[in-house]
Amino acid sequence: MRLNNLIYKPIVTEKTYAQVTNGFYSFKVAMDANKESVAKEIEKMYGVKVTAVKTIVVPGKPRRVSGTRRYSGRVKWKKATVKLKEGQTIDIMPKE
């Protein structure tokens, strides 16, 4: 699931869900995304004001090619954590 070419999906874990109360939201983003572009996209997509962005490249886990026991490499990805202006929220848990 891709939200657009820059923001792939929100990251919803116990830790990131606990940070929502403080105004922090985490997203999986493209490797070529920078802080300014992430902030602009989040503001445009959700209609909120972003006050801070932190990015990190998460090192990947070793992956094996099927049929062999040798490791073929690692798949790394980029995570962006955004802080919203006080009083604003994003609904990251869709209601079904």
Summary of the structure (lengths in Angstrom):
residues: 96
radius of gyration: 15.5
end to end distance: 16.6
largest distance: 52.4
contacts: 233
relative contact order: 0.25
helix: 22%
strand: 35%
